[in-house]
Amino acid sequence: MPNLSDAVAVLDELYPPQWAESWDAVGLVCGDPAAEVRRVLFAVDPTQAVVDEAVAWGADLVVTHHPLYLRGTTSVAATTAKGRVVHTLVRAGIALHVAHTNADHADPGVSDALAEAVGLKVTGPLVADPTDPAGRRGSGRIGVLDEPLTLTAFAARVAAGLPATAAGVRIAGDPAALVSRVAVCGGSGDSFLAAARDAGVDAYVTADLRHHPASEASGAATPALVDAAHWATEWPWLDLAARALTEAAGTRGWQLETRVSTLVTDPWTGHAPMPYTA
């Protein structure tokens, strides 16, 4: 049976902390390094609902993509939502570990899982990591479809391949335009709009596209934009990470059980349809 320090060491091999952005907060948030780990729950967000799921399942470790305290804190008092999460974890003896932008940059990482979910064969990163001699790591991914689809049909494939959210999937571009070569970026990706345009892809799948960058980008002929929910574009990575940890545990002879949380932690819970004609 591995202890927490063993499990964290494997996670750090898969997603080295040095690959994280300088502003990020990754790694072990709470937990006793000497405690045994038998069950590991993977989730996008360290919300109270996810932690309650971990307690009910008997998890020893929760691995989330998003940090609990991205900007730091001076208190973990249970007077706040995040403080209550910490108290729940500590009372239950459950550790919390974060793999965020280090998992984004990994090969395979968050955008690889997104590409697979929407039916793409990855050909390389959207923005390569200059420290990677193999040229496989980096931000976002570029991939190709088995056969071209119209933008409308491709957007439907994206919607079917990702977990359902209230916001659904939005597009910007000619609905009848053919899509074959696609860039993807799990999570907020409008900072890579120029890279997607320079890559000459037909469409760019990401989340959290803001009005002005999207408006400026959609003024060009390509790429078309496919905007999904932030949580949904990162959720496919959970299964990839769980499988990677399970395989690593098997090679070490560990008895380890993993589970991917299916709780929808996207903050938007509904929408009101409006009569609209493009």
N, C-alpha and C positions, 0 to 999 in steps of 0.2 A: 504494500500500500504506500503510495507516495505521500510525502508531506507537502505543505503549501510551498515551501521554498523549491522543492523539486518541480512542481507544476509551473511555478512562475519562471523557473529557469528554461523550461521547454517553451513557454509562451514568448519569452524574450529571445529565444533562438528563432522562432517563427516570425516574430515581429519585433526586431531589435529596437529598443528605446531611442537609440541614436538616429533612427530614421524619422523620428517625429519632428514636426516643426518646432521652432524655438519657443513659440507662444503656447504650445500644447502642454497638457498635464496627463501623462500616461504612467502606467505601472501600478504597483500595489497601493491601494487607497487605505485599506484596513485588513487586519487578519494577523494571526499568529503564525510565523514561518514554520514553527515546529508542529502545527496541527495537521492531522491526517486529512487527506482529500480523497473522497470516494465518488462524489457527485458534483458535476460542474454544469451550471446553467449559463447559456449564452443569450444575451439580449442586446438590443441597440441602446436602450436608455436605462439608467439606474433609477427608475421611478419606484415609488412605494408599492405600486401594483406588482412590479417585477420582483421586488424584494419579498413581498408577501408570497408570491409564487415559489420563490426559492425556499422560503421557510416551510411552506406546505409540502414541498417535494422532498425536503431533507437535504438540500444542497449544502455543500461545504465551501463552495467557491462560486461566485458570480463573475463572469467576464462580460463586460459591456464595451461597446464601441465608443459611446460618448462618455466623457469625464463627468464625475459628480461635481467636483469643484474645479472648473476650468480657470477661474480667476483667483483661486485661493480664498481663505476665510480665516477669521480669528476666533470662530466659535462653531462648535458642532452641537450646540444645545438643541433639544427636541422642540424648541419653540418655532422652528422653521421646517419646511418640507424636507430639505436636504439633511437637516439635523436629525429628523425622525428616521430617515433612511439609515443614517449611521447608527443610531441607537438600536434599530431593529436588527441590523446586521450583527452588531457586537453582542447583543443579548442572545442571538441565535448561534453565535459562534461561526458566522459565515464571513468569508473574506470577499473583498471586491478588488478586481484587477481591471485596468483599462488599456485597450489597444485602439488608438484613434488614428492620427495621421501616420503613425508607423505602420498600421495595417493598410492605410490607403496606398502607401508607397511600396508595399511588399509585392513580391512575385511568387505565388499568386496572392492578390489582395482584394480589397473591396470592389474595385472596378472590374476585376476579372470575373468576380461572382455576378456582378450586374450584367456584364456582357453575355455570360452564359445564360442568365435568366431570360434575356430578350432575344436569344437565338443567334448570337454572333460568334464567329471564330476569331479570336484575338490574334492580331498580327504584330502588336507592339504597343508601347506606351504612347499616350498623347503628348506628354512632356517628359522626356527621359531624365532620369537621375544621372547627373554627370559623374557621380562617384561609382556607378555600376558599369564595370568593363563589359558585361554581357549585353548591356542596353535593354534589359527587360523590366527593370524597376522604374518607377516614376509615377507621376500624377495622371489619372485617367488612362483609358485604353482606346485603341483603334481596332476595329474588327470588321469583318465582312459577313454578309448574309449568304446563305446557300444559293438563293436566287433573288433578284430584285423584287421589291414590293412597292406599291404606292405608299405615299406618306400616311394616308388614312389607314391602310392595312398594316403598316409597320407600327403605327401608334396603337392599333388594336392588339398587336402581338405584345407590345410593351405592357399594356394594361393587363393582358392575360398572364404574362410572365411574372408580374410583381404582385405582392399582397395588396388586397383591395383597401383603398382609403376613401374618405369622403370627397377629397379633392379630385380624385381620378387622374387622368392624363390630359394635358393640353398640348396643342401643336401651334406652331407659327410657320407658315409656308404654304406652298401650293399643294392642296390635298391629293392631287393627281400626279404630282412629281414622283419619279422613281427613286427609290432609296436602295443602295447596295453597300456602300462603304460608310461606316458609322463610327463616331466617337462617343464615348460614354465617360461619365465621371460620377461616382456615387457621392451623394451629399451635395452641398452648395458648389455649383460649378461655373457661375458666370465669369469668374476671373480667368477661365480658360477659353472664353469665346473666341478670342483672337487666335489662339493656338488651333482650335477646331477649324476656323476659317482658313488658316494657313496650311492646314493638313489636307485641305481639299475634299473633306468628307461631304457626303450628301445630307447627313443629319447628325444632330448632337443631342444625346440623351443625358439629362442631368436633373437637378432639383433647385428650387429656390431662385429661379431666374427673376431678376428685378426688372421693373418696367423699362428704365432708360437703357441699360445694356441690351436687353432683349429687343427693344425697339430699334436700336442702332444696328444690331446684328441682323435683324429680319429685313433691313433695308437692302442687304446684299442678296445676290442670287442664291448663294449657299452659305452655310448649311441651313436646312430646316431645323427648327427647334422642337424638341419633345421634352416637356417639363412634367415631371412626376413628383410625388411627395418625397421629402427628404428622407423620412424614416423608411419608406418603401424601397428607395434606391440602395439603401445600405443593409437592409434586412437579409438579402441573399448571402451576404458574407458570413452570417452566423453559422450556417451549415458547413461552409468551407472550413471555417476555423474549428468547429467542433470535430469535423472529420480529421483535420490535421492533428489535433491534440489526441484524439482516439488512436490514430495510427502511431504517433510517437509513444503513447502509453503502451501499446502492444509490443513495440520493439524493445521496450524496457521491462516487459513482464509485469506491468502494473495492472491492477484491477480498477478500472476507472469507467464511470458511466457519465455520458454527456446528454444534454437535452437543449434544444433550441426553443426559446420562448416564442409562442405565437400571439402573445398579447399585442394588440395594436396600440403602440404608444405615440402614434402621430397625434399632435395636439388638436387637429381639426376633427370635429366629430359629426359634422353634417354640412349640407349646403342647400340653398334654395334655388332651384332651376329658374332661369329667366328666358323668355322668348328671345331667340337670337338667330340671325341669318348672316353667315359670313359674307 
